[in-house]
Amino acid sequence: IGIAEKLPLSLSAENRKLLTRKATSNPLAYEYYLKALDKIPYWVTPLESFDAPINYLQNAIKLDENYARAYALLGQLYYRSSNMVGANQDALIQKALAAAHKAIELDPVLPQGYLILGRIHNESTPPTGLKWLVKANELDPKVALFDLGSYYEKFGDWVTACEYYMLKIKRDPKSELGYIGMGRVYHEVGDF
């Protein structure tokens, strides 16, 4: 008899649900999601460059109204587009908040919804933003490290900011974000 057979194995209903959850069971919704991922603009781009991925995600949600990842990504795109020149910032922030809350409602262990809330609230109510960023980081120890570093950088806590940026580099070395954060801190403290 193997060791695993000797262990009392029983999954709680919550853990069983987590292990058997699927992003979507609709292949066309998933295809729209992938198309949206492919069309996401990076860095600074015209506001219109968000139209195609947003439309793909809206189509995915029409096909599967319980597709939490699509809502989370939609919230991310609304938030990012709200910072572009010519954007109706208030309307896009409201859409981002609604999409993030819907993602959390559908999948409370999906960190991206909390990450979006953290980013939005970090601008207007930083303590609330920090709470959401910490929650996202608890769910996925890589997802919010850059944002947590940025939070502390904003308040001049260079040591804590560097700790989060270094963690980002350690846990996700191929991501440029940790390096960008470290560069910003070194520049700010005059050590570059």
N, C-alpha and C positions, 0 to 999 in steps of 0.2 A: 504494500500500500504506500502510495506516495504521500509526501508532506501535505500537498494541497487537499488530498482526500481526507486527511485527519483534521483539517481546520473546519471550524463551524462557519460555513459560508452561507450568509443570507444577506441579500441586498434590501435596503429600505426601499419603499415605493418611490421615494424621491430619487435615490441613486439609480434605480432601475429605469426610471423615466429619462434621466440624464444620459445613460448609456445607450438607450434605444432611440433617442431623438434624431430626427433628420432635419436638415435645413429646409428642404422642400421635397415633396414627392412628385412634383410636376416638372417633367424634364424641360418643357418649354420655358417655364418660369426660371429654371436654373440657367438655361441658355441665355435668356435676357440678362440675368445677373452677371454672367461671364462677359457678355458684350459690354455691359456697363463698366466692369472692371477694366476691360481693354481700352475703353474710351476716356477713362478718367484723366483729366489734365493735371499735369504736375507743375509745380512752382507757379509763377505768375503768368496767367493767360487771360485772354478776353473772356468776359462774362458768358458769351454765347457758347464757349467751348464746354460748358457744363450742361447744355441742353440735351445733347445726345445721351450721355449716361443717365441723366435724370429721367428722360423718356423711357429708356430701357428698364429702369428700376420701377417706374410707374406701371409699365406693362407686366413686369414680373409680379407685382403686387396685385394687379387685376386678376392674374391667373391663380395666385395663391395668396389670399388675404392674411394668412398666418405666417408668412415668410419673414421671420424676424431679422435675418441677415440683410434682406433687401431693404427693410425699413431703416436699419442701422446705417447702411451705406448711403441711403437716400438722405438721412439726417446729416451725415458727414458732408455730402455734396452741397446740401442747402447751406450748411454752416460755412464751408469754404467759399462758396459763391457769394455769400453775404459780404465778404471782404473785398470783392472786386469793384473796380471803378464802374459806376453807373448802376450798381445793384440797389434794390429796395431792401436795405439792410434789415429793417424791422420786420417786414413780411417774411423774408427768408429765415431770420432767426426763429420766428414763430413756427414756421414749417419744420425747421430743424428740431426744435424742441418737441413738437408733436410726433415727428418720426422717431426720435430717440425714446420718448415715453412709450410709444407703441412697441418698439423693439424690446424694451424692458418688460412690458406687460406680456408679450408673447414668449420671451425667453429670458427670464431673470438672471441667468448665469452667462449671458452673452455680454462680454465686457465693453463692446463698442458703443452700446447705448449709453452707458455710464460715462464713457470717455467723451462723447459728444456733449453731454450735460456738463461735465467738468470743464471742457473748453469754453462753452458759452458762459457759464456762471463765473469762470475765472476772470472774465472781463468786467463783469458788473458787480458780482458779490463773491470775491475771492474765497472766503471761508467755505461757502457752499460749493464752489468749484473744487476746492481741495478735497472736500468730503467725497464728491463723485469720482475724482481722479484716484483717490485711495481705494475706493470700491472697485473701480476698473482694474487697478493693479493687483488687488487681492484675487480677482478672478483669473487674471492672466499676468504673470509677473514680468512680462515684457511690454505690454501694450501702452502703459501710461508713463513710463519712466522719463521720456523726453518732456512730457507735459508737466510732470512733477518737478523736474529740474527747472523748467521755465517758470513755474510758480515761484520757487524760492529765489530764482535769479531776479524776478520782478521786484522782490522786496530786499534785494541786496544781500541775501544770505548765500554768499558765494560758496562756502564750504558744503552746505547741504545740496546746493545746485550741482556742484561738481560730483558729489557722491551719487546723485541720481544719473548724471550723464555717464559717469564711469560704469555704473551698473548697466546702463543701456548698451554701452560698448561691449561689456563683458557678456551680456546675455544675447546680444544681437549684433555681432561684430560687422556684419555686412551692411547694416543700416548706417547711413551717413548722419543721422540725427544726433547721436551721442557726440560725434566729432564736431558737428556744427555747434552744439551747446557748449562743449569745452572751449572751442575757439572763441565763442562770444564772451565767456567768463574771463578767459585769459586776456582778451582785448579790453574788457571793462576794468580789470584790475591792473592793466598796464604791463602784463607779463607775457609778451608774445615775441 
